[in-house]
Amino acid sequence: MRGLTHRAVDQTAGLPEGSTSNLFRTRNSLLEGIVERFTERERALFEQVATSDLPVTPEDLGRTLARCAIDSTQRTRSVTLARYALLLEGALTPSLQRRLADAGAAVNAWATQWLRVVGSRHPDRDWNILANYATGLALHELAHPTEVFDPTKRIIELIKIIVEAP
């Protein structure tokens, strides 16, 4: 994050110097713009990995989320690392923290529909548990890579537990 400057963005994007600062006057507005674009990109990446149909069983949902976790540590590894960097920056920048929370709330609203379909009686609560678990698995895999990363069984078991919980 230290290297993120208007000038660096201009250079990386091959834009004339000053282009980025014309659109994002402050570093904070640049970060907020990145969060907005990042949220759009992550959802598109997620939809590429997810099946075109809404999962209807805990196993369907588990396989979909496992594919996303695997993809986030392999093909889209750099995007996942950028997400974690933004989250850490949000811990230090209150306005960015609010923007990240808003983006997360939009994702949560969209994702809880899956838990409703597979039978969760508490989809908001259950999505928080499931999302934090899957995110933790991916973070652990990024920090300590294994030869074969496949969290499918673990994610399916967790979904079954939370869906059956009172």
C-alpha positions as CSV (number, residue, x, y, z in Angstrom):
1,M,0.0,0.0,0.0
2,R,2.9,2.3,0.6
3,G,3.7,2.3,-3.2
4,L,0.1,3.3,-4.1
5,T,0.3,6.8,-5.4
6,H,-1.4,8.7,-8.1
7,R,1.8,8.8,-10.1
8,A,2.3,5.0,-9.7
9,V,-1.2,4.4,-11.0
10,D,-0.6,6.6,-14.0
11,Q,2.6,4.9,-14.8
12,T,1.2,1.4,-14.4
13,A,-1.9,2.2,-16.5
14,G,0.2,4.0,-19.1
15,L,-1.7,7.2,-18.6
16,P,-0.4,10.8,-18.8
17,E,0.9,12.0,-15.5
18,G,-1.9,13.7,-13.5
19,S,-4.7,11.6,-15.0
20,T,-5.4,9.7,-11.8
21,S,-5.3,12.8,-9.6
22,N,-7.8,14.5,-11.9
23,L,-10.3,11.7,-11.1
24,F,-9.3,11.0,-7.5
25,R,-8.1,14.2,-5.9
26,T,-6.8,12.7,-2.7
27,R,-5.2,9.4,-1.8
28,N,-8.3,8.6,0.3
29,S,-10.6,9.1,-2.7
30,L,-8.2,6.9,-4.8
31,L,-8.5,4.2,-2.2
32,E,-12.3,4.5,-2.1
33,G,-12.3,4.2,-5.9
34,I,-10.2,1.1,-5.7
35,V,-12.6,-0.4,-3.2
36,E,-15.5,0.3,-5.5
37,R,-13.8,-1.2,-8.6
38,F,-12.4,-4.1,-6.5
39,T,-15.9,-5.0,-5.3
40,E,-17.2,-5.1,-8.9
41,R,-14.2,-7.2,-10.0
42,E,-14.4,-9.7,-7.1
43,R,-18.1,-10.2,-7.7
44,A,-17.4,-10.9,-11.4
45,L,-14.6,-13.3,-10.5
46,F,-16.9,-15.0,-8.0
47,E,-19.6,-15.4,-10.6
48,Q,-17.1,-16.9,-13.0
49,V,-16.3,-19.6,-10.5
50,A,-19.8,-20.1,-9.1
51,T,-22.3,-22.2,-11.0
52,S,-24.8,-20.4,-13.1
53,D,-27.6,-21.9,-11.1
54,L,-28.3,-21.1,-7.4
55,P,-27.1,-24.0,-5.2
56,V,-30.0,-25.9,-3.8
57,T,-28.3,-28.2,-1.3
58,P,-25.6,-27.7,1.3
59,E,-23.3,-29.9,-0.9
60,D,-23.9,-27.7,-3.9
61,L,-23.1,-24.6,-1.9
62,G,-20.1,-26.2,-0.3
63,R,-18.6,-27.1,-3.7
64,T,-19.2,-23.7,-5.0
65,L,-17.6,-21.9,-2.1
66,A,-14.7,-24.4,-2.1
67,R,-14.1,-23.6,-5.8
68,C,-14.1,-19.9,-4.9
69,A,-11.6,-20.5,-2.1
70,I,-9.3,-22.6,-4.3
71,D,-9.5,-20.0,-7.1
72,S,-8.7,-17.2,-4.7
73,T,-5.5,-18.9,-3.7
74,Q,-4.4,-19.9,-7.2
75,R,-5.7,-18.2,-10.4
76,T,-6.8,-15.0,-8.6
77,R,-4.2,-15.0,-5.9
78,S,-3.1,-11.4,-6.6
79,V,-6.7,-10.2,-6.3
80,T,-7.0,-11.9,-3.0
81,L,-3.8,-10.5,-1.7
82,A,-5.0,-7.0,-2.8
83,R,-8.3,-7.5,-0.9
84,Y,-6.3,-8.3,2.3
85,A,-4.1,-5.3,1.8
86,L,-7.2,-3.1,1.4
87,L,-8.7,-4.6,4.6
88,L,-5.6,-3.9,6.5
89,E,-5.5,-0.3,5.2
90,G,-9.1,0.0,6.3
91,A,-8.1,-0.8,9.8
92,L,-6.0,2.4,9.7
93,T,-8.3,4.7,7.6
94,P,-11.8,5.2,9.1
95,S,-13.4,6.5,5.9
96,L,-12.1,3.5,4.0
97,Q,-13.3,1.2,6.7
98,R,-16.8,2.6,6.2
99,R,-16.5,2.0,2.4
100,L,-15.3,-1.5,2.9
101,A,-18.2,-2.2,5.4
102,D,-20.7,-0.9,2.8
103,A,-19.2,-3.1,0.1
104,G,-19.2,-6.1,2.4
105,A,-22.9,-5.5,3.3
106,A,-23.8,-5.5,-0.4
107,V,-22.0,-8.8,-0.9
108,N,-23.6,-10.3,2.3
109,A,-27.1,-9.3,1.1
110,W,-26.4,-11.0,-2.2
111,A,-24.8,-14.2,-0.6
112,T,-27.3,-14.8,2.1
113,Q,-29.9,-15.8,-0.5
114,W,-27.9,-19.0,-1.0
115,L,-28.1,-20.0,2.6
116,R,-31.9,-19.4,2.6
117,V,-32.2,-21.7,-0.4
118,V,-30.2,-24.5,1.3
119,G,-32.4,-24.3,4.4
120,S,-30.7,-21.9,6.9
121,R,-33.1,-20.4,9.5
122,H,-30.6,-17.7,10.2
123,P,-28.9,-16.7,6.9
124,D,-27.3,-13.5,8.1
125,R,-25.7,-15.1,11.1
126,D,-24.8,-18.2,9.1
127,W,-23.3,-16.3,6.2
128,N,-21.0,-14.4,8.6
129,I,-19.8,-17.7,10.1
130,L,-19.3,-19.3,6.7
131,A,-17.7,-16.3,5.0
132,N,-15.3,-15.8,7.8
133,Y,-14.4,-19.5,7.8
134,A,-13.8,-19.6,4.0
135,T,-11.8,-16.4,4.1
136,G,-9.7,-17.8,7.0
137,L,-9.0,-21.0,5.0
138,A,-7.9,-18.9,2.0
139,L,-5.7,-16.7,4.2
140,H,-4.1,-19.7,5.8
141,E,-3.4,-21.3,2.4
142,L,-1.8,-18.1,1.1
143,A,0.4,-17.8,4.2
144,H,1.2,-21.5,4.4
145,P,0.6,-23.1,1.0
146,T,-0.1,-26.8,0.9
147,E,0.6,-29.2,-2.0
148,V,-3.1,-29.8,-2.5
149,F,-5.6,-27.2,-1.2
150,D,-9.2,-28.6,-1.2
151,P,-11.5,-27.3,1.5
152,T,-14.6,-28.8,0.0
153,K,-15.4,-31.4,2.7
154,R,-14.7,-29.0,5.5
155,I,-16.9,-26.3,4.0
156,I,-19.8,-28.8,3.3
157,E,-19.6,-30.0,6.9
158,L,-19.7,-26.5,8.3
159,I,-22.7,-25.7,6.1
160,K,-24.5,-28.8,7.4
161,I,-23.8,-27.8,11.0
162,I,-25.0,-24.2,10.7
163,V,-28.0,-25.1,8.6
164,E,-29.1,-27.6,11.2
165,A,-28.4,-25.4,14.2
166,P,-31.5,-24.0,16.0
